[in-house]
Amino acid sequence: MTNTTTPAVELDAKDLPAHCPNPAMPLWSSHPRVFLEFRHDGIAKCPYCGTAYRLKAGVSAGHH
């Protein structure tokens, strides 16, 4: 069996606030837009499709 896990989508500060589906996803795979909450380790996962998102090194999601 091969490993078919998809790598996390890396986001930069300009991509925040982050949401899924992201602009690079095809229209046919759309689901309702959900804004992502990042954990302390910089990882977020979409509750609809399971896409993983990761902040690039040095980027902080910051809470206002």
PDB file as gemmi writes it, atoms N, CA and C in Angstrom:
CRYST1    1.000    1.000    1.000  90.00  90.00  90.00 P 1                      
ATOM      1  N   MET A   1       0.830  -1.178   0.000  1.00  0.00           N  
ATOM      2  CA  MET A   1       0.000   0.000   0.000  1.00  0.00           C  
ATOM      3  C   MET A   1       0.878   1.246   0.000  1.00  0.00           C  
ATOM      4  N   THR A   2       0.436   2.272  -0.686  1.00  0.00           N  
ATOM      5  CA  THR A   2       1.191   3.517  -0.712  1.00  0.00           C  
ATOM      6  C   THR A   2       0.570   4.513   0.250  1.00  0.00           C  
ATOM      7  N   ASN A   3       1.386   5.423   0.721  1.00  0.00           N  
ATOM      8  CA  ASN A   3       0.912   6.462   1.616  1.00  0.00           C  
ATOM      9  C   ASN A   3       0.332   7.586   0.772  1.00  0.00           C  
ATOM     10  N   THR A   4      -0.965   7.864   0.937  1.00  0.00           N  
ATOM     11  CA  THR A   4      -1.627   8.876   0.114  1.00  0.00           C  
ATOM     12  C   THR A   4      -2.010  10.109   0.922  1.00  0.00           C  
ATOM     13  N   THR A   5      -1.350  10.328   2.043  1.00  0.00           N  
ATOM     14  CA  THR A   5      -1.678  11.513   2.827  1.00  0.00           C  
ATOM     15  C   THR A   5      -1.233  12.755   2.080  1.00  0.00           C  
ATOM     16  N   THR A   6      -2.056  13.752   2.117  1.00  0.00           N  
ATOM     17  CA  THR A   6      -1.761  15.007   1.460  1.00  0.00           C  
ATOM     18  C   THR A   6      -1.010  15.906   2.434  1.00  0.00           C  
ATOM     19  N   PRO A   7       0.070  16.529   1.984  1.00  0.00           N  
ATOM     20  CA  PRO A   7       0.791  17.421   2.894  1.00  0.00           C  
ATOM     21  C   PRO A   7      -0.080  18.625   3.272  1.00  0.00           C  
ATOM     22  N   ALA A   8       0.230  19.204   4.402  1.00  0.00           N  
ATOM     23  CA  ALA A   8      -0.525  20.366   4.868  1.00  0.00           C  
ATOM     24  C   ALA A   8      -0.299  21.554   3.945  1.00  0.00           C  
ATOM     25  N   VAL A   9      -1.318  22.361   3.790  1.00  0.00           N  
ATOM     26  CA  VAL A   9      -1.224  23.593   3.018  1.00  0.00           C  
ATOM     27  C   VAL A   9      -0.486  24.601   3.891  1.00  0.00           C  
ATOM     28  N   GLU A  10       0.636  25.125   3.408  1.00  0.00           N  
ATOM     29  CA  GLU A  10       1.406  26.106   4.182  1.00  0.00           C  
ATOM     30  C   GLU A  10       0.877  27.509   3.916  1.00  0.00           C  
ATOM     31  N   LEU A  11       0.677  28.254   4.991  1.00  0.00           N  
ATOM     32  CA  LEU A  11       0.136  29.601   4.885  1.00  0.00           C  
ATOM     33  C   LEU A  11       1.116  30.628   5.419  1.00  0.00           C  
ATOM     34  N   ASP A  12       1.119  31.788   4.782  1.00  0.00           N  
ATOM     35  CA  ASP A  12       1.947  32.916   5.192  1.00  0.00           C  
ATOM     36  C   ASP A  12       1.035  33.955   5.845  1.00  0.00           C  
ATOM     37  N   ALA A  13       1.596  34.981   6.419  1.00  0.00           N  
ATOM     38  CA  ALA A  13       0.817  36.015   7.100  1.00  0.00           C  
ATOM     39  C   ALA A  13      -0.202  36.664   6.162  1.00  0.00           C  
ATOM     40  N   LYS A  14       0.134  36.790   4.888  1.00  0.00           N  
ATOM     41  CA  LYS A  14      -0.779  37.418   3.925  1.00  0.00           C  
ATOM     42  C   LYS A  14      -2.023  36.567   3.672  1.00  0.00           C  
ATOM     43  N   ASP A  15      -1.986  35.276   4.049  1.00  0.00           N  
ATOM     44  CA  ASP A  15      -3.107  34.362   3.838  1.00  0.00           C  
ATOM     45  C   ASP A  15      -4.107  34.369   4.998  1.00  0.00           C  
ATOM     46  N   LEU A  16      -3.807  35.151   6.033  1.00  0.00           N  
ATOM     47  CA  LEU A  16      -4.670  35.174   7.214  1.00  0.00           C  
ATOM     48  C   LEU A  16      -5.688  36.301   7.115  1.00  0.00           C  
ATOM     49  N   PRO A  17      -6.885  36.173   7.610  1.00  0.00           N  
ATOM     50  CA  PRO A  17      -7.399  34.994   8.282  1.00  0.00           C  
ATOM     51  C   PRO A  17      -7.623  33.860   7.286  1.00  0.00           C  
ATOM     52  N   ALA A  18      -7.311  32.662   7.709  1.00  0.00           N  
ATOM     53  CA  ALA A  18      -7.384  31.494   6.831  1.00  0.00           C  
ATOM     54  C   ALA A  18      -8.786  30.891   6.856  1.00  0.00           C  
ATOM     55  N   HIS A  19      -9.185  30.401   5.704  1.00  0.00           N  
ATOM     56  CA  HIS A  19     -10.483  29.735   5.616  1.00  0.00           C  
ATOM     57  C   HIS A  19     -10.386  28.566   4.655  1.00  0.00           C  
ATOM     58  N   CYS A  20     -11.333  27.679   4.751  1.00  0.00           N  
ATOM     59  CA  CYS A  20     -11.441  26.540   3.848  1.00  0.00           C  
ATOM     60  C   CYS A  20     -12.876  26.514   3.357  1.00  0.00           C  
ATOM     61  N   PRO A  21     -13.133  26.235   2.085  1.00  0.00           N  
ATOM     62  CA  PRO A  21     -12.160  25.908   1.064  1.00  0.00           C  
ATOM     63  C   PRO A  21     -11.303  27.118   0.722  1.00  0.00           C  
ATOM     64  N   ASN A  22     -10.051  26.825   0.364  1.00  0.00           N  
ATOM     65  CA  ASN A  22      -9.138  27.905   0.009  1.00  0.00           C  
ATOM     66  C   ASN A  22      -9.265  28.214  -1.480  1.00  0.00           C  
ATOM     67  N   PRO A  23      -8.773  29.344  -1.942  1.00  0.00           N  
ATOM     68  CA  PRO A  23      -8.931  29.753  -3.341  1.00  0.00           C  
ATOM     69  C   PRO A  23      -8.353  28.767  -4.359  1.00  0.00           C  
ATOM     70  N   ALA A  24      -7.410  27.927  -3.956  1.00  0.00           N  
ATOM     71  CA  ALA A  24      -6.801  26.985  -4.893  1.00  0.00           C  
ATOM     72  C   ALA A  24      -7.644  25.722  -5.097  1.00  0.00           C  
ATOM     73  N   MET A  25      -8.660  25.520  -4.276  1.00  0.00           N  
ATOM     74  CA  MET A  25      -9.478  24.307  -4.390  1.00  0.00           C  
ATOM     75  C   MET A  25     -10.467  24.439  -5.545  1.00  0.00           C  
ATOM     76  N   PRO A  26     -10.703  23.328  -6.253  1.00  0.00           N  
ATOM     77  CA  PRO A  26     -11.658  23.370  -7.364  1.00  0.00           C  
ATOM     78  C   PRO A  26     -13.080  23.581  -6.846  1.00  0.00           C  
ATOM     79  N   LEU A  27     -13.897  24.236  -7.646  1.00  0.00           N  
ATOM     80  CA  LEU A  27     -15.259  24.570  -7.263  1.00  0.00           C  
ATOM     81  C   LEU A  27     -16.090  23.329  -6.918  1.00  0.00           C  
ATOM     82  N   TRP A  28     -15.857  22.218  -7.628  1.00  0.00           N  
ATOM     83  CA  TRP A  28     -16.667  21.020  -7.380  1.00  0.00           C  
ATOM     84  C   TRP A  28     -16.461  20.447  -5.989  1.00  0.00           C  
ATOM     85  N   SER A  29     -15.368  20.764  -5.342  1.00  0.00           N  
ATOM     86  CA  SER A  29     -15.109  20.203  -4.021  1.00  0.00           C  
ATOM     87  C   SER A  29     -15.487  21.175  -2.900  1.00  0.00           C  
ATOM     88  N   SER A  30     -16.299  22.165  -3.224  1.00  0.00           N  
ATOM     89  CA  SER A  30     -16.644  23.197  -2.250  1.00  0.00           C  
ATOM     90  C   SER A  30     -17.518  22.675  -1.119  1.00  0.00           C  
ATOM     91  N   HIS A  31     -17.399  23.324  -0.008  1.00  0.00           N  
ATOM     92  CA  HIS A  31     -18.276  23.121   1.142  1.00  0.00           C  
ATOM     93  C   HIS A  31     -18.453  24.495   1.757  1.00  0.00           C  
ATOM     94  N   PRO A  32     -19.326  24.653   2.739  1.00  0.00           N  
ATOM     95  CA  PRO A  32     -19.485  25.986   3.338  1.00  0.00           C  
ATOM     96  C   PRO A  32     -18.149  26.527   3.844  1.00  0.00           C  
ATOM     97  N   ARG A  33     -17.933  27.818   3.689  1.00  0.00           N  
ATOM     98  CA  ARG A  33     -16.682  28.438   4.135  1.00  0.00           C  
ATOM     99  C   ARG A  33     -16.627  28.412   5.658  1.00  0.00           C  
ATOM    100  N   VAL A  34     -15.487  27.982   6.152  1.00  0.00           N  
ATOM    101  CA  VAL A  34     -15.251  27.945   7.589  1.00  0.00           C  
ATOM    102  C   VAL A  34     -13.892  28.583   7.852  1.00  0.00           C  
ATOM    103  N   PHE A  35     -13.846  29.499   8.816  1.00  0.00           N  
ATOM    104  CA  PHE A  35     -12.575  30.115   9.185  1.00  0.00           C  
ATOM    105  C   PHE A  35     -11.869  29.189  10.161  1.00  0.00           C  
ATOM    106  N   LEU A  36     -10.569  29.060   9.993  1.00  0.00           N  
ATOM    107  CA  LEU A  36      -9.784  28.070  10.734  1.00  0.00           C  
ATOM    108  C   LEU A  36      -9.190  28.649  12.009  1.00  0.00           C  
ATOM    109  N   GLU A  37      -9.209  27.843  13.048  1.00  0.00           N  
ATOM    110  CA  GLU A  37      -8.567  28.195  14.305  1.00  0.00           C  
ATOM    111  C   GLU A  37      -7.305  27.367  14.434  1.00  0.00           C  
ATOM    112  N   PHE A  38      -6.177  28.046  14.581  1.00  0.00           N  
ATOM    113  CA  PHE A  38      -4.898  27.358  14.666  1.00  0.00           C  
ATOM    114  C   PHE A  38      -4.570  27.002  16.105  1.00  0.00           C  
ATOM    115  N   ARG A  39      -4.025  25.800  16.278  1.00  0.00           N  
ATOM    116  CA  ARG A  39      -3.559  25.368  17.594  1.00  0.00           C  
ATOM    117  C   ARG A  39      -2.251  26.093  17.893  1.00  0.00           C  
ATOM    118  N   HIS A  40      -1.733  25.893  19.094  1.00  0.00           N  
ATOM    119  CA  HIS A  40      -0.475  26.536  19.496  1.00  0.00           C  
ATOM    120  C   HIS A  40       0.703  26.097  18.636  1.00  0.00           C  
ATOM    121  N   ASP A  41       0.600  24.907  18.020  1.00  0.00           N  
ATOM    122  CA  ASP A  41       1.693  24.420  17.174  1.00  0.00           C  
ATOM    123  C   ASP A  41       1.591  24.910  15.726  1.00  0.00           C  
ATOM    124  N   GLY A  42       0.591  25.775  15.434  1.00  0.00           N  
ATOM    125  CA  GLY A  42       0.455  26.346  14.093  1.00  0.00           C  
ATOM    126  C   GLY A  42      -0.261  25.465  13.101  1.00  0.00           C  
ATOM    127  N   ILE A  43      -1.004  24.478  13.585  1.00  0.00           N  
ATOM    128  CA  ILE A  43      -1.734  23.550  12.712  1.00  0.00           C  
ATOM    129  C   ILE A  43      -3.238  23.771  12.880  1.00  0.00           C  
ATOM    130  N   ALA A  44      -3.966  23.696  11.771  1.00  0.00           N  
ATOM    131  CA  ALA A  44      -5.428  23.744  11.785  1.00  0.00           C  
ATOM    132  C   ALA A  44      -5.935  22.697  10.811  1.00  0.00           C  
ATOM    133  N   LYS A  45      -7.106  22.165  11.081  1.00  0.00           N  
ATOM    134  CA  LYS A  45      -7.687  21.152  10.209  1.00  0.00           C  
ATOM    135  C   LYS A  45      -9.141  21.523   9.929  1.00  0.00           C  
ATOM    136  N   CYS A  46      -9.523  21.463   8.664  1.00  0.00           N  
ATOM    137  CA  CYS A  46     -10.884  21.793   8.277  1.00  0.00           C  
ATOM    138  C   CYS A  46     -11.848  20.723   8.807  1.00  0.00           C  
ATOM    139  N   PRO A  47     -12.911  21.140   9.505  1.00  0.00           N  
ATOM    140  CA  PRO A  47     -13.855  20.156  10.029  1.00  0.00           C  
ATOM    141  C   PRO A  47     -14.717  19.508   8.947  1.00  0.00           C  
ATOM    142  N   TYR A  48     -14.795  20.112   7.764  1.00  0.00           N  
ATOM    143  CA  TYR A  48     -15.602  19.548   6.685  1.00  0.00           C  
ATOM    144  C   TYR A  48     -14.840  18.528   5.845  1.00  0.00           C  
ATOM    145  N   CYS A  49     -13.688  18.934   5.319  1.00  0.00           N  
ATOM    146  CA  CYS A  49     -12.980  18.071   4.363  1.00  0.00           C  
ATOM    147  C   CYS A  49     -11.698  17.464   4.917  1.00  0.00           C  
ATOM    148  N   GLY A  50     -11.264  17.925   6.095  1.00  0.00           N  
ATOM    149  CA  GLY A  50     -10.073  17.357   6.708  1.00  0.00           C  
ATOM    150  C   GLY A  50      -8.759  17.912   6.184  1.00  0.00           C  
ATOM    151  N   THR A  51      -8.808  18.911   5.314  1.00  0.00           N  
ATOM    152  CA  THR A  51      -7.572  19.504   4.816  1.00  0.00           C  
ATOM    153  C   THR A  51      -6.790  20.107   5.982  1.00  0.00           C  
ATOM    154  N   ALA A  52      -5.498  19.799   6.039  1.00  0.00           N  
ATOM    155  CA  ALA A  52      -4.639  20.328   7.093  1.00  0.00           C  
ATOM    156  C   ALA A  52      -3.955  21.592   6.602  1.00  0.00           C  
ATOM    157  N   TYR A  53      -3.840  22.556   7.485  1.00  0.00           N  
ATOM    158  CA  TYR A  53      -3.172  23.818   7.202  1.00  0.00           C  
ATOM    159  C   TYR A  53      -2.091  24.023   8.242  1.00  0.00           C  
ATOM    160  N   ARG A  54      -0.959  24.579   7.809  1.00  0.00           N  
ATOM    161  CA  ARG A  54       0.163  24.827   8.715  1.00  0.00           C  
ATOM    162  C   ARG A  54       0.698  26.228   8.438  1.00  0.00           C  
ATOM    163  N   LEU A  55       0.969  26.962   9.511  1.00  0.00           N  
ATOM    164  CA  LEU A  55       1.573  28.282   9.376  1.00  0.00           C  
ATOM    165  C   LEU A  55       3.062  28.122   9.090  1.00  0.00           C  
ATOM    166  N   LYS A  56       3.582  28.928   8.174  1.00  0.00           N  
ATOM    167  CA  LYS A  56       5.012  28.896   7.894  1.00  0.00           C  
ATOM    168  C   LYS A  56       5.782  29.340   9.124  1.00  0.00           C  
ATOM    169  N   ALA A  57       7.034  28.946   9.197  1.00  0.00           N  
ATOM    170  CA  ALA A  57       7.882  29.292  10.338  1.00  0.00           C  
ATOM    171  C   ALA A  57       7.902  30.804  10.543  1.00  0.00           C  
ATOM    172  N   GLY A  58       7.712  31.234  11.780  1.00  0.00           N  
ATOM    173  CA  GLY A  58       7.738  32.647  12.120  1.00  0.00           C  
ATOM    174  C   GLY A  58       6.411  33.362  11.995  1.00  0.00           C  
ATOM    175  N   VAL A  59       5.388  32.698  11.444  1.00  0.00           N  
ATOM    176  CA  VAL A  59       4.071  33.314  11.291  1.00  0.00           C  
ATOM    177  C   VAL A  59       3.220  32.988  12.506  1.00  0.00           C  
ATOM    178  N   SER A  60       2.519  33.976  13.012  1.00  0.00           N  
ATOM    179  CA  SER A  60       1.649  33.782  14.166  1.00  0.00           C  
ATOM    180  C   SER A  60       0.227  34.114  13.766  1.00  0.00           C  
ATOM    181  N   ALA A  61      -0.719  33.254  14.136  1.00  0.00           N  
ATOM    182  CA  ALA A  61      -2.113  33.509  13.825  1.00  0.00           C  
ATOM    183  C   ALA A  61      -2.633  34.667  14.665  1.00  0.00           C  
ATOM    184  N   GLY A  62      -2.114  34.807  15.875  1.00  0.00           N  
ATOM    185  CA  GLY A  62      -2.500  35.913  16.754  1.00  0.00           C  
ATOM    186  C   GLY A  62      -3.995  36.013  16.948  1.00  0.00           C  
ATOM    187  N   HIS A  63      -4.397  36.292  18.130  1.00  0.00           N  
ATOM    188  CA  HIS A  63      -5.833  36.467  18.423  1.00  0.00           C  
ATOM    189  C   HIS A  63      -6.063  37.904  18.831  1.00  0.00           C  
ATOM    190  N   HIS A  64      -7.089  38.502  18.253  1.00  0.00           N  
ATOM    191  CA  HIS A  64      -7.383  39.917  18.523  1.00  0.00           C  
ATOM    192  C   HIS A  64      -8.480  40.038  19.527  1.00  0.00           C  
TER     193      HIS A  64                                                      
END                                                                             
